[in-house]
Amino acid sequence: MNLKSFFILLFIVTLVGCKKKQEPQVLIVETPTFQNPLLVHGPDPWVFQKGDTYYLTHSTGNSLKIYRTKNMSKLGEAESRVVWTPPATGMNSKEIWAPEIHFVNNKWYAYYAADDGKNDNHRMWVLENESEDPFEGTWVDKGKMNLADDRWAIDGSVFEHNGQLYFIWSGWEGTVNKRQDIYISKLSNPWTADGTRVLISKPELEWEVKGTSDELPTVNEGPQFLKKDNKLFIVYSASGCWTDDYTLGILTASADADLLNPASWVKSSQPVFSKNPEGHVFGPGHNSFFKSPDGTEDWIIYHANPEAGQGCGNNRSARMQPFTWNDDGPVFGKPISLDIPLPVPSGEK
C-alpha cells in the first residue's frame, strides 16, 4: 500500500467512526392496538371480570354462550362455549335475550329473558352454577324470578350496595306493549325478589322516544349499574333499537340515598352516548363496563350497527372503548370510528 492509499483508507475509517458517533441508537416501542368491532355479531354484550379473566356473553336468541379471555382486545380469538340451551317447550323455551352472568356468594348466576314464543310472556329467568369456572359444572334452572306484579320483563341485572342485593330491569307497567320502563327491586337471594318493584325511569324526553308509533312502544331498557366514590349510576338504553337513534342515558343517585325512592334518581337531560354516522356507529347501546387488566382504566362495551337502517338484527356488533370521569360522573365521549386503531387496555399481555 502506498502512502496515498494509506491516507485514503484512514480517512474512510475516521469518517465511518464519526458517523457512528453522530447516530445514537433510538429504541422504538410500538404500542399494541386493536380495531372495533370485537365481534361482528354481538348484540347486548355483557362482561364479568373475575380475577385476571373476562367472561363475556351476548344475545344469541337460543342459548347461553360464554366467551373466556384474559385480553378483551382479542375477544374475537377467545375460547367460547354454549353452556346451556333452553327446553324444547315451555315458558322459557324461546327468544333468549340479553343474558348476563354474575358471581354472587361464590356461585355463578345467569339472568336471561325468555318466553314461549309470544312476546307478551317475556319474563326474567335464572340459572345457577356452583363451579369456580362458568365453563365447567352444571347450570341449574332456578326458575322464573318472582318479580312483583309478574309483568313483562327483560334486560335484568343484579348489583350489591351496602350489603343489599338489588335487581334492575326493563318492564311494562301493565299488560300492554306501550312503554318500557326501568324498575328496581330488592333481592333476598340471587334468584328471589323481596317486596315491590319501583319505577325509577320512563321514556319521556325527546331523545328517549325515537321510533314510537301506535304499534311500537317508547323504550327505556338495558340498565347497567356503575359506582364511583359517593355516587351511583344506572346507564340505560333509550329509544327503539329499530332506529339509528338508540342511545344511552344515565340516572344518578347518592351512595347514601334510598335506592327504592324514585326521587333519589336524577336523569340526565341529554343522552350521554349517541350515534356517529361518519364512524359507522348507528344505534349504540345496551352496554356493560369493565376495568383494564391493571385496574387503571375504565372501559365501556356496547353494540352498534355499521350502517344506517339495520335495526335490531344480527348486524349489531360488539365494540369497546375507554371512558373517563368528571365531577358529575362517567364521560363516554363520542363512539369511536371503526377505522381508528385504539391502544389495547392497559396491562394486556
KEKE-3310 file (N, C-alpha, C; in steps of 0.2 Angstrom, whole numbers, plus 5000, padded with zeros to 4 digits):
npx = (5004:5003:5008:4998:4986:4986:4982:4970:4962:4963:4956:4943:4940:4940:4929:4918:4918:4916:4903:4896:4896:4888:4875:4865:4858:4841:4828:4813:4797:4783:4766:4754:4739:4721:4706:4689:4675:4674:4667:4659:4645:4637:4626:4619:4630:4638:4650:4659:4671:4683:4695:4710:4703:4691:4674:4662:4646:4632:4617:4610:4598:4595:4602:4614:4629:4646:4661:4678:4692:4709:4712:4704:4704:4707:4695:4689:4696:4694:4691:4676:4660:4644:4635:4622:4606:4589:4574:4564:4551:4539:4538:4550:4557:4560:4566:4578:4585:4597:4607:4615:4630:4634:4644:4640:4640:4649:4645:4640:4628:4616:4606:4592:4581:4566:4553:4538:4537:4528:4529:4522:4523:4536:4548:4559:4572:4582:4598:4609:4626:4638:4651:4668:4673:4664:4663:4663:4655:4637:4624:4610:4593:4584:4572:4558:4560:4552:4547:4538:4521:4522:4524:4528:4545:4562:4580:4587:4598:4609:4615:4626:4624:4630:4629:4616:4607:4602:4590:4588:4579:4570:4553:4535:4522:4509:4499:4500:4509:4515:4524:4541:4549:4561:4564:4567:4571:4573:4583:4581:4589:4600:4591:4578:4565:4562:4549:4541:4541:4549:4547:4559:4563:4556:4552:4552:4558:4563:4574:4572:4562:4562:4556:4544:4527:4509:4510:4522:4532:4537:4554:4564:4578:4589:4597:4612:4623:4634:4647:4655:4666:4656:4644:4631:4627:4615:4616:4607:4598:4590:4575:4569:4577:4576:4579:4591:4594:4595:4601:4611:4607:4608:4605:4607:4612:4614:4626:4622:4608:4591:4588:4576:4568:4560:4563:4576:4584:4591:4589:4599:4598:4601:4606:4620:4628:4629:4624:4637:4638:4648:4658:4653:4644:4629:4615:4620:4621:4615:4625:4639:4651:4669:4685:4702:4716:4726:4719:4718:4711:4695:4682:4670:4659:4649:4635:4632:4626:4634:4630:4617:4599:4599:4593:4587:4594:4605:4616:4621:4636:4649:4658:4671:4678:4688:4683:4681:4681:4672:4667:4653:4651:4652:4661:4658:4661:4662:4656:4669:4676:4675:4687:4698:4712:4714:4723:4727:4718:4726:4739:4737:4743)
npy = (4994:5011:5027:5037:5029:5024:5035:5038:5027:5028:5040:5036:5026:5035:5043:5035:5031:5043:5045:5035:5039:5050:5046:5041:5026:5023:5017:5010:5009:5000:5004:4992:4990:4989:4986:4990:4981:4970:4958:4953:4949:4953:4957:4966:4965:4958:4959:4951:4952:4942:4940:4938:4936:4938:4936:4934:4937:4937:4941:4927:4922:4909:4902:4900:4907:4908:4917:4917:4925:4933:4944:4957:4964:4955:4947:4942:4931:4922:4908:4900:4894:4885:4884:4881:4877:4881:4873:4862:4866:4876:4890:4897:4894:4900:4914:4920:4932:4945:4939:4939:4935:4933:4933:4928:4927:4916:4908:4906:4915:4916:4927:4929:4934:4927:4918:4910:4910:4919:4936:4944:4936:4937:4935:4936:4925:4913:4905:4894:4890:4881:4879:4885:4889:4896:4889:4876:4863:4862:4871:4875:4876:4889:4894:4905:4922:4930:4943:4957:4959:4952:4956:4959:4957:4961:4961:4960:4964:4962:4970:4974:4984:4992:4980:4975:4966:4971:4971:4976:4981:4981:4984:4982:4993:4989:4977:4979:4982:4996:5005:5004:5003:5007:4997:4994:4982:4975:4961:4945:4934:4928:4924:4928:4940:4953:4961:4976:4981:4996:5010:5019:5025:5032:5033:5049:5060:5070:5063:5050:5044:5041:5033:5029:5023:5019:5006:5003:5003:5016:5017:5013:5003:4990:4992:4997:4995:5006:5012:5025:5033:5042:5041:5034:5026:5022:5017:5017:5011:5020:5025:5016:5001:4998:5009:5021:5030:5024:5025:5031:5035:5042:5038:5046:5044:5047:5039:5036:5037:5032:5019:5014:5024:5034:5047:5048:5046:5054:5060:5061:5076:5076:5064:5052:5045:5043:5041:5040:5043:5046:5038:5025:5020:5016:5018:5015:5006:4996:4992:4987:4987:4987:4984:4988:4976:4980:4988:5002:5008:5013:5004:5004:4993:4989:4988:4991:4996:4994:5001:5013:5010:4997:4991:4980:4968:4955:4962:4970:4974:4970:4982:4991:5004:5016:5026:5041:5051:5064:5077:5075:5062:5047:5050:5047:5051:5052:5039:5029:5029:5015:5014:5018:5014:5008:5010:4995:4989:4994:4985:4973:4958)
npz = (5000:4995:5001:4998:4996:5009:5017:5011:5015:5029:5031:5027:5037:5048:5045:5044:5058:5064:5059:5065:5078:5078:5076:5087:5095:5094:5104:5099:5104:5100:5103:5107:5097:5093:5083:5082:5075:5090:5090:5076:5076:5090:5099:5113:5123:5137:5150:5163:5175:5183:5194:5184:5172:5159:5156:5144:5138:5126:5117:5109:5106:5107:5117:5130:5128:5132:5132:5135:5141:5143:5138:5132:5120:5111:5109:5099:5096:5106:5117:5117:5122:5122:5136:5140:5135:5131:5136:5125:5125:5133:5145:5145:5134:5121:5112:5119:5127:5130:5140:5156:5166:5183:5198:5213:5230:5230:5219:5202:5193:5180:5172:5162:5149:5143:5133:5128:5115:5112:5113:5123:5134:5139:5152:5167:5170:5179:5181:5190:5195:5203:5201:5201:5189:5175:5163:5167:5177:5181:5174:5183:5183:5191:5189:5186:5189:5204:5202:5207:5203:5192:5178:5160:5157:5154:5151:5163:5178:5191:5206:5220:5235:5249:5256:5252:5240:5224:5210:5194:5179:5163:5160:5158:5163:5164:5155:5142:5127:5127:5133:5139:5155:5167:5181:5199:5212:5228:5232:5241:5240:5226:5217:5221:5222:5233:5240:5233:5216:5210:5200:5192:5180:5165:5148:5142:5138:5123:5116:5121:5115:5102:5087:5090:5088:5085:5085:5090:5105:5117:5124:5138:5142:5145:5158:5167:5181:5189:5199:5208:5219:5230:5223:5214:5198:5185:5169:5155:5140:5127:5117:5102:5098:5085:5078:5071:5081:5094:5110:5124:5141:5157:5175:5191:5208:5225:5235:5248:5247:5248:5238:5233:5232:5220:5219:5222:5211:5198:5182:5167:5157:5143:5131:5134:5126:5109:5092:5078:5063:5053:5058:5056:5066:5072:5081:5095:5110:5124:5134:5144:5158:5161:5169:5165:5163:5173:5181:5180:5170:5164:5155:5142:5134:5121:5109:5091:5075:5059:5048:5042:5046:5050:5061:5074:5072:5067:5063:5073:5081:5093:5102:5109:5120:5130:5144:5154:5169:5177:5188:5189:5184:5174:5158:5142:5130:5112:5101:5095:5078:5067:5059:5066:5075:5091:5107:5116:5131:5146:5153:5147:5140)
capx = (5000:5007:5006:4991:4981:4985:4978:4963:4959:4962:4950:4937:4939:4938:4923:4913:4918:4912:4896:4893:4895:4883:4869:4864:4853:4834:4823:4806:4792:4776:4760:4749:4732:4716:4701:4682:4672:4677:4663:4654:4639:4637:4621:4618:4636:4639:4656:4660:4678:4684:4702:4713:4699:4685:4669:4658:4640:4628:4611:4610:4591:4593:4606:4619:4635:4651:4667:4683:4699:4712:4713:4697:4706:4707:4689:4687:4700:4693:4688:4669:4656:4637:4634:4615:4601:4583:4570:4561:4544:4538:4538:4557:4560:4561:4568:4583:4588:4602:4609:4621:4632:4637:4647:4637:4640:4653:4641:4638:4621:4614:4600:4590:4574:4563:4546:4536:4536:4524:4532:4519:4525:4543:4549:4566:4574:4589:4602:4614:4631:4642:4658:4673:4673:4657:4663:4663:4649:4631:4619:4604:4587:4581:4565:4557:4561:4546:4546:4531:4516:4523:4523:4533:4552:4568:4586:4589:4604:4610:4621:4626:4626:4629:4627:4610:4607:4596:4589:4586:4576:4565:4547:4529:4518:4503:4499:4500:4516:4515:4530:4546:4552:4566:4562:4572:4568:4577:4583:4583:4594:4601:4585:4571:4564:4559:4545:4538:4545:4549:4549:4564:4564:4552:4554:4548:4562:4563:4579:4571:4555:4563:4554:4537:4521:4504:4512:4529:4532:4543:4558:4570:4580:4597:4600:4618:4625:4641:4648:4662:4666:4650:4639:4629:4624:4612:4616:4602:4597:4583:4573:4569:4583:4575:4581:4598:4594:4596:4606:4612:4605:4610:4602:4612:4609:4619:4628:4618:4601:4586:4588:4569:4564:4561:4566:4584:4587:4591:4590:4602:4594:4603:4610:4627:4632:4625:4627:4642:4637:4654:4662:4649:4641:4622:4611:4625:4618:4615:4632:4642:4658:4675:4692:4708:4719:4730:4714:4719:4707:4688:4680:4663:4657:4642:4633:4630:4626:4639:4626:4610:4593:4599:4588:4588:4596:4612:4622:4624:4642:4651:4663:4673:4682:4689:4680:4684:4676:4672:4663:4646:4650:4656:4661:4659:4663:4659:4658:4675:4675:4678:4693:4703:4715:4714:4728:4724:4718:4732:4740:4736:4750)
capy = (5000:5017:5032:5040:5024:5023:5041:5037:5022:5031:5045:5032:5023:5040:5046:5030:5031:5049:5045:5031:5043:5055:5042:5037:5022:5025:5012:5012:5004:5001:5002:4987:4992:4984:4990:4988:4978:4964:4953:4955:4948:4953:4961:4966:4962:4959:4957:4950:4951:4938:4939:4941:4933:4941:4931:4938:4934:4941:4938:4923:4920:4902:4898:4904:4906:4912:4918:4917:4928:4937:4951:4959:4967:4949:4944:4938:4924:4919:4902:4901:4888:4885:4881:4880:4878:4880:4867:4862:4869:4880:4897:4899:4890:4904:4922:4920:4939:4949:4936:4941:4931:4936:4929:4931:4922:4911:4904:4909:4915:4919:4930:4930:4935:4922:4917:4903:4911:4925:4942:4946:4932:4938:4936:4935:4918:4912:4899:4894:4885:4881:4878:4891:4891:4895:4884:4869:4862:4862:4876:4873:4881:4891:4896:4912:4927:4931:4950:4959:4961:4947:4959:4958:4959:4959:4965:4961:4964:4962:4973:4974:4990:4992:4973:4973:4964:4974:4969:4981:4978:4984:4981:4986:4995:4985:4971:4981:4984:5003:5008:5000:5007:5004:4996:4991:4979:4972:4953:4942:4930:4930:4922:4929:4947:4955:4967:4978:4984:5003:5013:5024:5029:5030:5037:5055:5066:5069:5058:5044:5042:5040:5027:5027:5023:5016:4999:5002:5007:5020:5012:5013:4996:4988:4996:4994:4998:5009:5016:5029:5037:5043:5042:5028:5027:5017:5019:5013:5012:5024:5025:5010:4998:4998:5016:5023:5034:5021:5029:5029:5040:5040:5040:5047:5044:5047:5032:5035:5038:5026:5017:5012:5030:5036:5054:5048:5045:5060:5058:5066:5080:5074:5057:5053:5042:5043:5038:5043:5041:5046:5032:5018:5019:5018:5014:5012:5005:4990:4992:4985:4990:4983:4988:4986:4971:4983:4992:5009:5011:5010:5003:5003:4988:4991:4986:4996:4994:4998:5005:5015:5007:4990:4989:4976:4962:4952:4966:4973:4971:4972:4986:4994:5010:5018:5032:5045:5053:5071:5078:5073:5055:5045:5054:5042:5054:5050:5032:5029:5026:5008:5014:5021:5009:5010:5006:4990:4990:4995:4979:4967:4955)
capz = (5000:4995:5006:4996:4998:5017:5020:5009:5020:5036:5030:5027:5043:5053:5043:5047:5065:5066:5058:5070:5084:5077:5076:5093:5094:5097:5105:5097:5107:5097:5107:5103:5096:5091:5080:5083:5081:5093:5087:5071:5079:5097:5102:5120:5126:5145:5153:5170:5176:5189:5194:5178:5167:5157:5154:5140:5134:5122:5114:5103:5104:5108:5121:5134:5126:5136:5129:5140:5138:5148:5134:5129:5113:5107:5111:5093:5096:5113:5118:5118:5124:5124:5142:5142:5130:5134:5135:5119:5125:5139:5146:5144:5128:5115:5112:5125:5126:5134:5146:5160:5171:5189:5203:5219:5236:5227:5214:5196:5191:5174:5171:5155:5147:5138:5133:5125:5108:5112:5117:5129:5140:5141:5159:5168:5172:5182:5181:5195:5194:5209:5199:5201:5182:5172:5158:5170:5181:5178:5175:5186:5182:5197:5188:5184:5195:5206:5202:5209:5198:5186:5171:5155:5160:5150:5152:5170:5180:5198:5209:5228:5238:5257:5259:5250:5233:5220:5204:5189:5173:5159:5161:5157:5169:5164:5151:5135:5125:5125:5136:5143:5160:5171:5188:5204:5217:5232:5232:5247:5237:5219:5212:5224:5224:5240:5241:5227:5211:5210:5194:5193:5174:5160:5142:5142:5135:5116:5114:5123:5112:5094:5084:5093:5084:5088:5085:5093:5112:5119:5127:5142:5143:5146:5163:5170:5187:5189:5205:5208:5225:5234:5218:5210:5192:5181:5162:5151:5133:5126:5110:5099:5095:5077:5075:5072:5087:5100:5113:5131:5146:5164:5181:5196:5215:5230:5238:5254:5246:5247:5231:5231:5232:5214:5219:5223:5205:5194:5175:5163:5152:5137:5130:5135:5121:5103:5085:5075:5057:5049:5060:5056:5073:5072:5087:5100:5116:5128:5136:5151:5159:5164:5171:5161:5167:5178:5185:5179:5165:5164:5148:5140:5129:5118:5102:5087:5068:5055:5043:5044:5045:5051:5067:5080:5070:5068:5061:5079:5083:5099:5102:5116:5121:5136:5146:5159:5174:5179:5195:5188:5183:5168:5152:5137:5123:5105:5099:5090:5072:5066:5055:5070:5079:5098:5111:5120:5138:5150:5157:5142:5139)
cpx = (5004:5004:4999:4986:4980:4981:4971:4959:4958:4957:4944:4935:4937:4931:4917:4913:4915:4905:4892:4891:4890:4876:4867:4858:4847:4830:4816:4802:4785:4771:4755:4742:4727:4711:4694:4680:4676:4674:4659:4647:4639:4632:4620:4624:4637:4646:4657:4668:4679:4692:4705:4709:4693:4680:4664:4652:4636:4622:4612:4603:4589:4598:4610:4625:4640:4657:4672:4690:4702:4714:4707:4699:4706:4701:4687:4691:4699:4690:4680:4665:4649:4637:4627:4611:4594:4579:4566:4554:4544:4539:4545:4561:4562:4563:4572:4587:4592:4604:4615:4623:4635:4639:4645:4637:4644:4650:4640:4631:4620:4607:4598:4583:4572:4556:4544:4535:4531:4527:4529:4521:4533:4544:4557:4567:4581:4592:4607:4619:4636:4649:4662:4673:4666:4657:4662:4656:4643:4627:4612:4598:4584:4574:4565:4557:4554:4545:4539:4527:4516:4521:4529:4540:4557:4574:4588:4596:4604:4616:4620:4628:4625:4626:4620:4610:4601:4596:4586:4584:4572:4559:4541:4526:4512:4504:4500:4507:4516:4521:4534:4549:4557:4564:4568:4568:4574:4577:4584:4588:4595:4595:4578:4571:4561:4555:4543:4543:4544:4551:4553:4565:4559:4553:4549:4552:4562:4568:4577:4565:4556:4560:4547:4532:4515:4506:4518:4529:4538:4547:4564:4572:4587:4600:4606:4620:4632:4641:4655:4661:4659:4644:4637:4626:4621:4612:4612:4601:4590:4582:4573:4575:4582:4577:4588:4599:4594:4602:4607:4610:4608:4606:4608:4609:4615:4620:4624:4611:4597:4585:4581:4565:4565:4565:4574:4587:4586:4593:4594:4597:4595:4606:4617:4632:4628:4628:4632:4642:4643:4658:4659:4647:4634:4619:4615:4621:4619:4622:4633:4649:4663:4681:4697:4712:4723:4725:4715:4715:4700:4686:4673:4663:4650:4641:4631:4630:4631:4636:4619:4605:4594:4596:4591:4591:4603:4618:4625:4630:4645:4658:4665:4678:4683:4685:4683:4679:4677:4668:4656:4645:4654:4656:4663:4662:4659:4661:4664:4674:4678:4685:4699:4706:4715:4720:4724:4723:4724:4733:4739:4743:4749)
cpy = (5006:5022:5035:5035:5023:5029:5041:5033:5025:5036:5042:5029:5029:5043:5041:5030:5037:5048:5040:5034:5048:5052:5038:5032:5024:5019:5013:5006:5005:4999:4998:4991:4987:4989:4986:4986:4972:4958:4956:4955:4948:4957:4960:4963:4963:4956:4956:4948:4948:4937:4942:4938:4937:4936:4936:4934:4939:4938:4934:4921:4913:4898:4903:4903:4911:4912:4919:4920:4932:4944:4952:4962:4961:4944:4939:4931:4920:4912:4903:4894:4889:4881:4879:4881:4877:4874:4868:4866:4872:4887:4901:4896:4894:4911:4923:4927:4941:4945:4940:4936:4935:4931:4931:4925:4916:4906:4909:4909:4919:4921:4931:4931:4929:4921:4911:4904:4917:4931:4944:4942:4932:4939:4935:4928:4918:4905:4899:4888:4886:4880:4885:4894:4890:4891:4877:4869:4862:4868:4874:4878:4882:4894:4903:4916:4929:4939:4952:4961:4956:4950:4957:4961:4957:4963:4966:4961:4965:4966:4973:4981:4990:4985:4971:4971:4968:4971:4975:4978:4983:4981:4985:4987:4990:4978:4972:4984:4992:5007:5004:5005:5004:5003:4993:4988:4976:4964:4951:4936:4931:4928:4924:4937:4947:4961:4969:4980:4992:5006:5019:5028:5027:5035:5043:5061:5064:5064:5051:5041:5041:5033:5025:5028:5020:5008:4997:5006:5012:5016:5015:5006:4996:4992:4993:4998:5000:5013:5019:5034:5037:5043:5035:5030:5021:5020:5014:5015:5015:5024:5017:5007:4997:5004:5017:5028:5031:5024:5028:5036:5037:5042:5041:5047:5045:5040:5031:5036:5031:5024:5015:5018:5033:5043:5054:5048:5051:5058:5063:5070:5078:5067:5058:5049:5040:5041:5043:5041:5040:5040:5025:5016:5021:5014:5011:5012:4998:4988:4988:4988:4985:4987:4985:4981:4974:4987:4999:5012:5008:5010:5002:4998:4989:4988:4992:4993:4998:5002:5008:5010:4999:4987:4985:4969:4959:4956:4970:4970:4974:4976:4989:5000:5012:5024:5035:5047:5061:5071:5075:5066:5053:5049:5049:5045:5052:5043:5033:5026:5019:5008:5017:5016:5012:5007:5001:4992:4990:4988:4973:4965:4951)
cpz = (5000:5000:5005:4998:5006:5019:5017:5014:5027:5036:5031:5033:5048:5051:5045:5054:5067:5065:5063:5077:5084:5076:5082:5092:5098:5098:5104:5100:5104:5102:5104:5103:5093:5087:5081:5076:5084:5091:5082:5073:5086:5100:5110:5124:5134:5146:5160:5171:5183:5189:5187:5171:5166:5154:5150:5138:5131:5120:5108:5101:5106:5113:5126:5132:5129:5132:5136:5138:5144:5144:5130:5122:5108:5108:5105:5092:5102:5112:5119:5119:5125:5130:5144:5136:5133:5132:5128:5119:5132:5139:5145:5139:5122:5117:5119:5123:5132:5141:5149:5165:5177:5194:5209:5224:5233:5223:5208:5195:5184:5174:5164:5154:5142:5138:5130:5117:5107:5116:5123:5136:5142:5149:5161:5172:5175:5182:5186:5193:5199:5207:5199:5194:5178:5166:5160:5174:5177:5180:5177:5185:5189:5196:5186:5190:5197:5207:5203:5203:5192:5180:5167:5158:5155:5153:5160:5172:5188:5201:5217:5230:5245:5259:5256:5242:5230:5213:5200:5183:5169:5159:5159:5163:5169:5159:5144:5133:5122:5128:5140:5148:5163:5179:5192:5209:5222:5231:5239:5246:5230:5215:5215:5225:5230:5240:5234:5222:5211:5203:5195:5186:5169:5154:5142:5139:5127:5113:5116:5119:5104:5092:5086:5088:5088:5089:5089:5100:5112:5124:5132:5143:5145:5152:5166:5175:5186:5196:5205:5215:5229:5229:5215:5203:5189:5174:5159:5144:5132:5119:5108:5096:5087:5074:5075:5078:5094:5103:5121:5135:5152:5170:5186:5203:5219:5233:5245:5254:5247:5240:5228:5231:5225:5214:5220:5217:5200:5187:5171:5158:5145:5136:5131:5131:5115:5097:5082:5068:5053:5051:5060:5062:5073:5078:5092:5107:5119:5130:5142:5152:5162:5165:5166:5166:5173:5183:5185:5174:5166:5156:5147:5134:5127:5111:5098:5080:5064:5050:5045:5043:5046:5057:5072:5078:5071:5066:5067:5081:5089:5099:5109:5115:5128:5138:5152:5164:5175:5186:5195:5187:5177:5162:5146:5131:5117:5104:5094:5084:5071:5062:5060:5075:5086:5102:5115:5127:5142:5154:5153:5141:5132)
residu = (MET:ASN:LEU:LYS:SER:PHE:PHE:ILE:LEU:LEU:PHE:ILE:VAL:THR:LEU:VAL:GLY:CYS:LYS:LYS:LYS:GLN:GLU:PRO:GLN:VAL:LEU:ILE:VAL:GLU:THR:PRO:THR:PHE:GLN:ASN:PRO:LEU:LEU:VAL:HIS:GLY:PRO:ASP:PRO:TRP:VAL:PHE:GLN:LYS:GLY:ASP:THR:TYR:TYR:LEU:THR:HIS:SER:THR:GLY:ASN:SER:LEU:LYS:ILE:TYR:ARG:THR:LYS:ASN:MET:SER:LYS:LEU:GLY:GLU:ALA:GLU:SER:ARG:VAL:VAL:TRP:THR:PRO:PRO:ALA:THR:GLY:MET:ASN:SER:LYS:GLU:ILE:TRP:ALA:PRO:GLU:ILE:HIS:PHE:VAL:ASN:ASN:LYS:TRP:TYR:ALA:TYR:TYR:ALA:ALA:ASP:ASP:GLY:LYS:ASN:ASP:ASN:HIS:ARG:MET:TRP:VAL:LEU:GLU:ASN:GLU:SER:GLU:ASP:PRO:PHE:GLU:GLY:THR:TRP:VAL:ASP:LYS:GLY:LYS:MET:ASN:LEU:ALA:ASP:ASP:ARG:TRP:ALA:ILE:ASP:GLY:SER:VAL:PHE:GLU:HIS:ASN:GLY:GLN:LEU:TYR:PHE:ILE:TRP:SER:GLY:TRP:GLU:GLY:THR:VAL:ASN:LYS:ARG:GLN:ASP:ILE:TYR:ILE:SER:LYS:LEU:SER:ASN:PRO:TRP:THR:ALA:ASP:GLY:THR:ARG:VAL:LEU:ILE:SER:LYS:PRO:GLU:LEU:GLU:TRP:GLU:VAL:LYS:GLY:THR:SER:ASP:GLU:LEU:PRO:THR:VAL:ASN:GLU:GLY:PRO:GLN:PHE:LEU:LYS:LYS:ASP:ASN:LYS:LEU:PHE:ILE:VAL:TYR:SER:ALA:SER:GLY:CYS:TRP:THR:ASP:ASP:TYR:THR:LEU:GLY:ILE:LEU:THR:ALA:SER:ALA:ASP:ALA:ASP:LEU:LEU:ASN:PRO:ALA:SER:TRP:VAL:LYS:SER:SER:GLN:PRO:VAL:PHE:SER:LYS:ASN:PRO:GLU:GLY:HIS:VAL:PHE:GLY:PRO:GLY:HIS:ASN:SER:PHE:PHE:LYS:SER:PRO:ASP:GLY:THR:GLU:ASP:TRP:ILE:ILE:TYR:HIS:ALA:ASN:PRO:GLU:ALA:GLY:GLN:GLY:CYS:GLY:ASN:ASN:ARG:SER:ALA:ARG:MET:GLN:PRO:PHE:THR:TRP:ASN:ASP:ASP:GLY:PRO:VAL:PHE:GLY:LYS:PRO:ILE:SER:LEU:ASP:ILE:PRO:LEU:PRO:VAL:PRO:SER:GLY:GLU:LYS)
# end
